[in-house]
Amino acid sequence: MIQQEKSKWGLIWGVLMVVIYGGMAYLLIFTAFFEAILPLALRIIFGIVFLLYGIYRAYRIWKGRF
């Protein structure tokens, strides 16, 4: 019972982190939110890194569930 509940919270946390990484990628690449802090080239690079890591985490969740 406890392992099943722990697994459920792990899934929720994993999906939340995928959404956060995707949101950060969107903010970095498509908005001017970080414009004063980072130049465009670095924003795009960091955005791609966040996006790829979010996809990797989503793949690990998918692979672990099915």
N, C-alpha and C positions, 0 to 999 in steps of 0.2 A: 504494500500500500504506500509506504513512504517513498520507495524507489519510483513508483508510478507518478506520484505527486511531484517529486524532484525532477523527473523527466519532463513533466508538463511545464513546470516553471522554466526549465532549461530551453524548451521550445519557444516559449513566450519571450524570454530574454534574447534568444538568438534572432528571432524575427524582428524584435525591436531594434537590435543592433544593425540588422540589414537595412531597415528603414532609415536609421540615423546616418549610416554611411552613404546611402543613396541621396538623402537630403543634403548632406554636406557636399557631395559631388555636384548636385544641382546648384547649390548656393555658390560654390567656387567657380563653376564654369559659366553659368547662365545669368547670374545677377551681379550687381555692383556692390554687394554687401562687403566684400573684402578688398575693394578697390584701393582704399587708402593704405592698406597694410601690405598687400602683395601685388607685384606687377602681373600683367595678363599672362605672360608665359608661365610663371610659377603657379598661378591659379589654375591654369589648364592642366599642368603636370600633376599638381596635388589632387585636382578633381578626378583625373583619370585614375590615379592611384586609389583614391577612396572608392570610386566606382568598381574597379577591378576587385578590390578587397571585399566589397559588399557582395559582388557576384560570387566570389569564392566562398564566403560564409553561407550564402544562400544554397550553393551547391552542396556544401557539407551538411546543412540541415536536411536538404532533400535526400541526399544519399543515406543519411542516418535513419531517416523515417521510412523509406520505401525500399 
